[in-house]
Amino acid sequence: MKNEDPLSSYDYLLPVEMRDELKQPLGELITENPTQNLLERIRRDNPPLTIFVGDFCTQEAINSGYNPNISIIDGKNLRKKFEKILIPNAKVIKAENPPAMVTSESWQLIAEQIGNQISSSKDISKEPIVLFIDGEEDLLVFPAVIESPENTFVIYGQPHKGVVLIKVTANVKFKFKKLIERMKVNKNED
């Protein structure tokens, strides 16, 4: 991979040898009353942005009265159809992202929406964004972390255990870049 090319100009495919590694939490695993404890942390730390990746954790937050700034969902939970998530006043954007992949299209869309949310961060009434993924959203945690400003909270569900909270820092971004660089890549020439 050339250093001058942005990470977002590639399609990434998760190699089989990394699957077990990525089943481990990539941040702080919250197991006890996960949604309530997570929302307490959000209220306490007041991150500049919250990004939820996954239908179940997004729905749990909404059920508890919290609307994430950006939700990345695919209409499934544990690979089974999940209830339709409704976030009041949300802008819904659709994208394709096949299972076990991060496409340059979905990466660039996430980067764009993070930029839009940050530029409107002073606006109390900014509309939440829902990225509805045709395919699978699991690996989109990577561009969400790498493209986010520091102190952003990126949250995803850890099946049968709780939720994982990733507080974005320079070190966390570095770790995520090193992980994604180990994935098989195809240059997207669009």
VOPAGU-2260 file (C-alpha; in pm, 1 decimal, decimal comma):
REM VOPAGU-2260
SITE   aa  ch    i         X         Y         Z
SITE  MET   A    0       0,0       0,0       0,0
SITE  LYS   A    1     139,6     339,4     -92,5
SITE  ASN   A    2     172,7     583,9     193,2
SITE  GLU   A    3      36,7     875,1      -9,8
SITE  ASP   A    4    -298,2     698,8     -74,0
SITE  PRO   A    5    -560,5     755,6     194,6
SITE  LEU   A    6    -689,2     442,9     368,1
SITE  SER   A    7   -1035,2     528,1     235,4
SITE  SER   A    8    -929,1     462,7    -125,2
SITE  TYR   A    9    -918,4      86,4     -72,0
SITE  ASP   A   10   -1164,2    -197,8     -23,0
SITE  TYR   A   11   -1062,2    -420,5     269,1
SITE  LEU   A   12   -1139,3    -789,4     311,8
SITE  LEU   A   13   -1104,8    -947,7     654,3
SITE  PRO   A   14    -862,9   -1240,5     626,9
SITE  VAL   A   15    -960,9   -1564,2     799,0
SITE  GLU   A   16    -655,3   -1545,1    1025,7
SITE  MET   A   17    -779,1   -1216,5    1181,7
SITE  ARG   A   18   -1134,2   -1327,9    1260,7
SITE  ASP   A   19   -1067,3   -1466,5    1608,6
SITE  GLU   A   20    -856,8   -1161,6    1697,4
SITE  LEU   A   21   -1141,6    -926,2    1604,6
SITE  LYS   A   22   -1392,8   -1122,2    1810,9
SITE  GLN   A   23   -1214,7    -980,5    2115,4
SITE  PRO   A   24   -1334,5    -637,8    2238,3
SITE  LEU   A   25   -1145,7    -353,2    2067,4
SITE  GLY   A   26   -1217,2    -115,3    2354,6
SITE  GLU   A   27   -1367,3    -116,2    2703,1
SITE  LEU   A   28   -1622,5    -396,7    2746,6
SITE  ILE   A   29   -1917,0    -287,3    2961,1
SITE  THR   A   30   -2103,8    -593,9    3087,6
SITE  GLU   A   31   -2302,0    -477,8    3389,8
SITE  ASN   A   32   -2617,5    -285,4    3288,9
SITE  PRO   A   33   -2434,8    -203,6    2964,2
SITE  THR   A   34   -2674,5      49,5    2814,9
SITE  GLN   A   35   -2735,6     240,8    3137,0
SITE  ASN   A   36   -2366,5     249,2    3230,1
SITE  LEU   A   37   -2274,8     355,8    2876,8
SITE  LEU   A   38   -2528,8     638,7    2878,7
SITE  GLU   A   39   -2399,4     755,0    3217,9
SITE  ARG   A   40   -2048,3     773,0    3066,5
SITE  ILE   A   41   -2180,7     969,9    2769,0
SITE  ARG   A   42   -2353,9    1218,0    3000,9
SITE  ARG   A   43   -2044,1    1247,0    3220,9
SITE  ASP   A   44   -1777,5    1274,9    2947,2
SITE  ASN   A   45   -1988,6    1467,2    2692,1
SITE  PRO   A   46   -1801,7    1339,1    2382,7
SITE  PRO   A   47   -1808,7    1559,2    2071,3
SITE  LEU   A   48   -1975,9    1275,4    1880,4
SITE  THR   A   49   -2129,5     934,3    1948,5
SITE  ILE   A   50   -2128,4     667,4    1680,2
SITE  PHE   A   51   -2314,8     341,9    1737,6
SITE  VAL   A   52   -2234,6      45,6    1513,3
SITE  GLY   A   53   -2494,8    -229,5    1530,2
SITE  ASP   A   54   -2870,8    -258,9    1547,0
SITE  PHE   A   55   -2911,8    -399,4    1897,5
SITE  CYS   A   56   -2694,7    -145,3    2082,1
SITE  THR   A   57   -2849,9     137,5    1878,2
SITE  GLN   A   58   -3202,8      21,7    1962,8
SITE  GLU   A   59   -3114,7     -16,1    2331,4
SITE  ALA   A   60   -2984,7     343,0    2341,0
SITE  ILE   A   61   -3299,2     472,5    2169,8
SITE  ASN   A   62   -3521,2     273,7    2406,4
SITE  SER   A   63   -3336,9     445,4    2692,4
SITE  GLY   A   64   -3404,4     790,7    2545,5
SITE  TYR   A   65   -3068,6     852,7    2376,4
SITE  ASN   A   66   -3026,7     923,3    2003,9
SITE  PRO   A   67   -2672,2     865,0    1874,2
SITE  ASN   A   68   -2524,0    1127,6    1641,8
SITE  ILE   A   69   -2450,4     854,6    1387,0
SITE  SER   A   70   -2593,9     503,0    1382,2
SITE  ILE   A   71   -2453,9     241,8    1146,6
SITE  ILE   A   72   -2700,1     -45,6    1114,5
SITE  ASP   A   73   -2780,5    -330,2     876,4
SITE  GLY   A   74   -3127,9    -446,4     984,5
SITE  LYS   A   75   -2985,1    -757,6    1148,3
SITE  ASN   A   76   -2873,0    -874,2    1490,1
SITE  LEU   A   77   -2660,2   -1188,5    1516,3
SITE  ARG   A   78   -2721,2   -1232,0    1141,6
SITE  LYS   A   79   -3100,5   -1251,9    1190,2
SITE  LYS   A   80   -3351,3    -987,5    1078,5
SITE  PHE   A   81   -3392,4    -714,6    1340,2
SITE  GLU   A   82   -3676,6    -474,6    1408,1
SITE  LYS   A   83   -3679,3    -152,3    1211,6
SITE  ILE   A   84   -3503,2     120,0    1407,0
SITE  LEU   A   85   -3674,0     457,0    1411,4
SITE  ILE   A   86   -3486,2     764,5    1523,6
SITE  PRO   A   87   -3693,9    1081,9    1524,4
SITE  ASN   A   88   -3573,8    1344,8    1274,4
SITE  ALA   A   89   -3291,4    1122,2    1149,9
SITE  LYS   A   90   -3149,9    1149,6     801,5
SITE  VAL   A   91   -3125,9     797,6     655,3
SITE  ILE   A   92   -2849,7     722,2     405,8
SITE  LYS   A   93   -2812,3     384,3     238,7
SITE  ALA   A   94   -2489,2     216,7     133,2
SITE  GLU   A   95   -2361,9    -124,9      35,8
SITE  ASN   A   96   -2094,4    -304,1     233,1
SITE  PRO   A   97   -2058,6    -682,6     185,4
SITE  PRO   A   98   -1993,3    -913,1     483,5
SITE  ALA   A   99   -1632,5    -928,2     611,0
SITE  MET   A  100   -1545,3    -612,1     416,6
SITE  VAL   A  101   -1496,3    -239,2     443,1
SITE  THR   A  102   -1556,0     -79,9     103,9
SITE  SER   A  103   -1406,5     252,9       4,2
SITE  GLU   A  104   -1762,0     372,3     -68,3
SITE  SER   A  105   -1883,1     303,4     286,5
SITE  TRP   A  106   -1559,5     441,7     436,8
SITE  GLN   A  107   -1591,6     768,7     244,9
SITE  LEU   A  108   -1959,7     797,4     337,2
SITE  ILE   A  109   -1878,6     752,9     706,4
SITE  ALA   A  110   -1599,0    1013,2     683,0
SITE  GLU   A  111   -1836,0    1256,9     512,4
SITE  GLN   A  112   -2109,4    1212,4     774,3
SITE  ILE   A  113   -1862,4    1251,5    1061,0
SITE  GLY   A  114   -1745,3    1575,0     897,2
SITE  ASN   A  115   -2105,1    1694,7     862,4
SITE  GLN   A  116   -2180,1    1618,0    1227,1
SITE  ILE   A  117   -1864,8    1791,5    1350,5
SITE  SER   A  118   -1927,1    2101,8    1139,6
SITE  SER   A  119   -2276,2    2128,2    1288,3
SITE  SER   A  120   -2165,6    2036,1    1642,6
SITE  LYS   A  121   -2253,8    2379,2    1778,3
SITE  ASP   A  122   -2609,4    2336,6    1652,2
SITE  ILE   A  123   -2810,8    2177,1    1934,2
SITE  SER   A  124   -3079,0    2059,5    1691,7
SITE  LYS   A  125   -2846,8    1882,1    1445,4
SITE  GLU   A  126   -3016,9    1586,7    1288,7
SITE  PRO   A  127   -2895,9    1238,2    1371,4
SITE  ILE   A  128   -2762,8    1027,6    1083,8
SITE  VAL   A  129   -2854,7     665,8    1018,9
SITE  LEU   A  130   -2632,9     479,1     774,8
SITE  PHE   A  131   -2836,0     178,4     667,0
SITE  ILE   A  132   -2599,4     -80,2     527,0
SITE  ASP   A  133   -2706,9    -333,6     268,5
SITE  GLY   A  134   -2474,7    -617,8     367,1
SITE  GLU   A  135   -2294,4    -605,3     700,6
SITE  GLU   A  136   -2184,8    -319,6     923,8
SITE  ASP   A  137   -1956,1    -499,4    1170,6
SITE  LEU   A  138   -1618,5    -385,3    1033,5
SITE  LEU   A  139   -1734,5     -27,9     980,5
SITE  VAL   A  140   -1613,3      33,9    1335,2
SITE  PHE   A  141   -1271,8      82,4    1168,0
SITE  PRO   A  142   -1349,7     386,8     954,3
SITE  ALA   A  143   -1571,8     523,7    1233,6
SITE  VAL   A  144   -1275,5     524,6    1473,1
SITE  ILE   A  145   -1008,7     632,6    1223,8
SITE  GLU   A  146   -1214,4     923,8    1084,3
SITE  SER   A  147   -1348,9    1052,4    1417,0
SITE  PRO   A  148   -1208,2    1343,2    1614,2
SITE  GLU   A  149   -1041,4    1262,9    1943,6
SITE  ASN   A  150   -1269,3    1191,9    2241,1
SITE  THR   A  151   -1548,5    1062,9    2014,5
SITE  PHE   A  152   -1723,5     755,6    2154,1
SITE  VAL   A  153   -1761,5     468,3    1908,7
SITE  ILE   A  154   -1984,8     195,3    2049,5
SITE  TYR   A  155   -2065,0    -151,4    1924,4
SITE  GLY   A  156   -2226,9    -461,2    2069,0
SITE  GLN   A  157   -2027,7    -758,6    2194,7
SITE  PRO   A  158   -2266,6   -1053,5    2140,6
SITE  HIS   A  159   -2395,5   -1211,8    2461,4
SITE  LYS   A  160   -2160,2    -998,4    2673,8
SITE  GLY   A  161   -2243,6    -627,5    2657,9
SITE  VAL   A  162   -2126,0    -321,4    2469,4
SITE  VAL   A  163   -1778,5    -207,0    2374,3
SITE  LEU   A  164   -1689,0     159,1    2421,6
SITE  ILE   A  165   -1399,0     293,9    2219,1
SITE  LYS   A  166   -1289,0     641,1    2325,1
SITE  VAL   A  167   -1100,5     775,3    2025,0
SITE  THR   A  168    -745,7     892,2    2096,4
SITE  ALA   A  169    -434,4     922,5    1880,2
SITE  ASN   A  170    -313,3     584,9    2015,0
SITE  VAL   A  171    -647,6     417,8    1942,1
SITE  LYS   A  172    -647,2     554,8    1586,2
SITE  PHE   A  173    -292,2     422,9    1538,1
SITE  LYS   A  174    -395,5      76,5    1664,3
SITE  PHE   A  175    -696,5      67,3    1429,6
SITE  LYS   A  176    -488,1     181,4    1131,6
SITE  LYS   A  177    -236,5     -96,5    1198,4
SITE  LEU   A  178    -519,3    -352,9    1218,1
SITE  ILE   A  179    -688,3    -242,1     896,1
SITE  GLU   A  180    -356,4    -234,2     712,2
SITE  ARG   A  181    -327,5    -609,0     782,1
SITE  MET   A  182    -648,7    -674,7     589,3
SITE  LYS   A  183    -638,6    -773,6     225,1
SITE  VAL   A  184    -684,7    -469,3       6,1
SITE  ASN   A  185    -800,2    -385,1    -341,5
SITE  LYS   A  186    -742,6     -36,4    -474,9
SITE  ASN   A  187   -1074,2     119,7    -571,8
SITE  GLU   A  188   -1011,6     322,0    -888,3
SITE  ASP   A  189   -1337,5     520,9    -893,2
